[in-house]
Amino acid sequence: MTSRPAMNAVPHAGTEAASSQESTSGLPGSSVCVVVVAYFPDGGFGARLRNLLPQVARVVVVDNTPVEGIGHQLELPGGAANIHLISNRANLGISVALNQGLHYALNAGCKWALTLDQDTQCFPDMVSTLLGVSQACKPTPAVVGGNYLDPRSRRPKVALGEAGAFLAQKTVITSGCLVDVRLALAIGGFREDYFIDQVDHEFCLRTRAHGHQVIISRKPVMTHSVGESGGVHLPLLGVLPNHPPVRKYYIARNTVVTVIAYWRLEPQWCLRRLARLLVGLGGMAFLETQGFSKVRAFGGGIVDGFRGRMGPCTRESVLRSPSGTS
């Protein structure tokens, strides 16, 4: 069950002007609202946002950075009135923030929400490519993921192809994902009790369970890295992202909950995720730094997943670990 998005969002002063909607109405991306969730972003965040403006109608930043927020980082010029800031002044989790973004996009009259991570580097033709893929696929998909290049390996997520080419997928990652706003909200939005991790996978599986398509473009539209550097590469299973202990907790817990919910509908996907989970346990124990802390957090996540203990992590042993803030 999903709860309502937080209602204490505070818009950034002067960023609600609607006149920019008219100025972009002739662009291919005039039906698209970018949704970016921010949490202590780096110094290049504002520049990446401004580079998106020629492609879309609106950009909404949902700020989960506690207390001080990120308004000072954006330094919005007068022509960027279509960048809107929702400041939560607390980390409410990525799923709550994404749902806030979906509601903003709906109220702005946008058909599509393009969800992005704060560190994703978008290509200049990203939006036109994803919209072209959505038009090439019949019936129109509910979710269009974007193929990406990992800057560490320079390898694409899926095999390359021409603009308009796509592949059916069971799930795609949040970043670079074009989501049908009305449909997403109609099926409950992103699952808020997950807080972070596996939110995108669960949403895609639920979308498929409702009879809608999930696809990915074969043309790359961005550069993106999953996790920190130093992840373990395994044959058939790919790279297991390197994350701090608290993220290992959420990955383990939410994977268990997702598999329990979808193993009948998506048995192959669930088996693959379980294999990644189990092999990842060995990788973090023997090949990653902070091995003991990560294994302990992982075990706590497994237990809480079976117990159905959702929401933000409350295990002190996990939160006390280095990088264990949530």
Buried (B, 14 or more C-beta within 10 A) or exposed (E): EBEEBBEEBEEBEEBEEEEBBEEBEEBBBBBBBBBBBBBEBEEEBBEBBBBBBEBBBBBBBBBBBEEEBBBEBBEBEEEBBBBBBBBBBBBBBBBBBBBBBBBBBBEBBBBBBBBBBBBBBBBEBBBBBBBBBBEBBEEBBBBBBBBBBBEEEEEBBBEEBEBBBBBEBBBBBBBBBBBBBEBBBEBBBBBBBBBBBBBBBBBBBBBBEEEBBBBBBBBBBBBBBBBEEEBBEBEEBBBBBBBBBBBBBBBBBBBBBBBEBBBEEBEEBBEBBBEBBEBBBEBBEEBBEBBEBBBBBBBBBBBBBEEEBBEBBEBEBBBEBEEBEB
